[in-house]
Amino acid sequence: MSRRLGTSLLLGLGTLWICALGGLQQPSQADSEITDIQDPVDVIWFPNPPYAVNRKGVPAGFEIDLWRMIAETRQIPYRIRKADSFEDLLTAIKTSQADLAISGVLINENRSKQFRFSFPTASSDLKIYALDTKEPTAIKMLRILLSKEVLLIFLGLALIACIFALPVWFVERKRPDLASKRKRHQLVFILQKTLLLSTDHTQQTRTRLISIGSLFARVLLTAYFTSFILKVATSETNASTGNQIEDLNFEILKNSTFAAIPGYIQTSILESSGAKTVDCDIAETCVGLLQAGKAEAILDDMLTMRSTLKTMPPEPKVTAASDKLMTLFMAFAISDQFSLDPRSRDINDAIARSYYDGSHAKLSRIWLKP
C-alpha cells in the first residue's frame, strides 16, 4: 500500500513539474508573438492614379490615404517604399519581400492563387481608349451645307420661285397697288407673298390656284428638309454609338497595337487575345504613346484613364472607344506570410468599416469623383 502511495506521489510530482515547464515556456512564445506584431509592416506601392500617385516624391492617392487612415486608427507601424515597376511590386508580394502592396491592384482568380487580397477598396469599368477622330463642328456644318440634300433644297426653292412666283407676277403686276412700284419691288413683293405667306393676297382665281400649288410645293419641300435633318441626327447618333466596341472578342484586338503596362490584368487579356502590345511603365507614358501615334489604343479602367488624362495635354484628344466591357475591383495585395498576421484581419475590418463610418465616401469625393 505504501509503495503504491509513493509511486502515485512521484507521478503527481512529475506531472506538476512538466506543467510548470510548459507554463514557463508559453509566456516566452507569447512574448515573441507580441514582438513580431510590433515589427513595422512593409508596404510597397507603385504609381497608378487615382489609387496611388507620386506627388513630388511623396506617395498620395485614394488607397494611400485609406492606408494612412487605417494605420493611424489601428496603430499599425509601417515602412513604405516605391517599387521600380508594377511587375516588381507583384514579385515583392509573391516572395514576401513586402507585406502589403498598394497600387489599385486588380482582383482576379489567378492572382488570388498567388497572394491574398484585402476587402475591395474601389471598383471601375474596363474600357478601350483611342484618339478622338470626330470632325470639328465648323467642318461638319460646312460638309452638311455642301451636301447633295441641301443643294436640292435650294434648287427646290428656286423652282418654286420660277414656276409659281413669276407667273403670279406676270399676271398681277398691273394691279393698282403694284403698278406704281418698280418691277424689282413688284417681283420682291410677289416672291415674298408666294414663298412665305398664304394665297390670300391674290386678286384673280388663276393666280390663287398658282399660289395654292406653291403652298403644296412648299409643304413637300419642308417635309424633305425635315427628313434630311432627322437623317443627319440619326446618323450622328449611330456613328457615336456604332463605333464603340461592346465586347473583347472583336478583330480590333488583333488588328490594333495597344499601349500596355507589363503585369497588368489588362495586358494579360490583350496577350491572350493575340493583340500586339507596346510596353509602357505608367499610365501617362501609355497615353503619350497613343498621342504620338506609336499605339492605336489603350485597354484600362475608367478611373485611371480619367485621372491620367487630366494631367495630359488636351490635344490630341483621347476618348473611350468602347462601352463598359467589365467591372474591375481593386484592393490591397497581401503576402501569404502577412495574411497570418492578426493585423491583416484588422486591415480588412477597417476597410469594411470605412464604408459605414463615412471615411470611404469622403476619400471617394476627393479622388474618385469626376
KADALIN-V733817 format. One line per field, one symbol per residue. ss: DSSP state (a for helix, b for strand, c for the rest). psi: psi as a letter, one per 30 degrees, with the letter a starting at -180 (. if undefined). A space follows every 50 residues. Layout:
# KADALIN-V733817
ss = ???
psi = ???
This chain:
# KADALIN-V733817
ss = caaaaaaaaaaaaaaaaaaaaaaaaaaaaaaaaaaaacccbbbbbccbcc cbbbbccbbbcaaaaaaaaaaaaccccbbbbbcccaaaaaaaaacccccb bbbbbbccaaaaaacbbccccbbbbbbbbbbcccccaaaaaaaaaccaaa aaaaaaaaaaaaaaaaaaaaaacccaaaacccaaaaaaaaaaaaaacccc ccccaaaaaaaaaaaaaaaaaaaaaaaaaaaaaaaaaaaaaaccbccccc caaaacbbbbccccaaaaaaaacccbbbbcccaaaaaaaaacccccbbbb baaaaaaaaacccccccbbbcbcccbbbbbbbbbcaaaaccaaaaaaaaa aaaaaaacaaaaaaaaaccc
psi = eeeeeeeeeeeeeeeeeeeeeeeeeeeeeeeeeeeeefkkkjkklkkikg ekkjjhfkkaleeeeeeeeeeeeghjklkklklfleeeeeeeeeggflek kjghkkkleeeffellkakkflllkklkklkkgkkleeeeeeeeegleee eeeeeeeeeeeeeeeeeeeeegfgkeffeflleeeeeeeeeeeeeeaagf flfleefeeeeeeeeeeeeeeeeeeeeeeeeeeeeeeeeeeffkkflfhl ffefflkkkkkkfkeeeeeeefgglkkkkkeleeeeeeeeffgflflkjl leeeeeeeffflkfkkkklkglakelkkkllkkkleefffkffeeeeeee eeffffgfeeeeeeeeefk.
